[in-house]
Amino acid sequence: MKRGFTLLEIMIAVVVVAIVSSIIISVFSSLNNRQSLDSSAELVKSVLERAQSLTLSSQGDTQYGVHFNASEVILFKGTTYSSTDSNNATTTINPRVTISSLNLNGGGSEVLFNRLTGGTNQYGTTTLSLVSASTTERRVLISQTGNIQSQ
């Protein structure tokens, strides 16, 4: 009676381990991408809410707004965005995610909040999507009254 494994049995075991491993890696990669997208949408929402809060509290006796780029959102002080302003607070979103679409009332790439109401004339939708799968998206909705939602 021989003991041990044949070469065929070892190869079958290696193939089974490889298949199971690839399935697990695929699931975790998908989960990680989804989490990156969700956290980036919440980050954009948070920066918008911060700008709104600073405006409503009249900090610095001025308005605040948010400027959007493909890979970052920038909190700025005043009524217009200037890329050279040292008061700008830049927040970079996850490199797996991009701001793929910006549809604001009146066009442009800034949202500025009103001091008395917290509302905005630049209401609309910011769409974030995965770089690797542009059809997987999250939206941040900004209403005219200043309500900010992540979907």
Buried (B, 14 or more C-beta within 10 A) or exposed (E): EEEEEEEEEEEEEEEEEEEEEEEEEEEEEEEEBBEBBBBBBEBBBBBBBBBBEBBBEEEEEEBBBBBBBEBBBBBBBBEEBEEEEEEBBEBEBBEBBBBBBBEBEEEBBBBBBBEEEBBBEBBBEBBBBBBEEEEBBBBBBBEBEBEBEBE
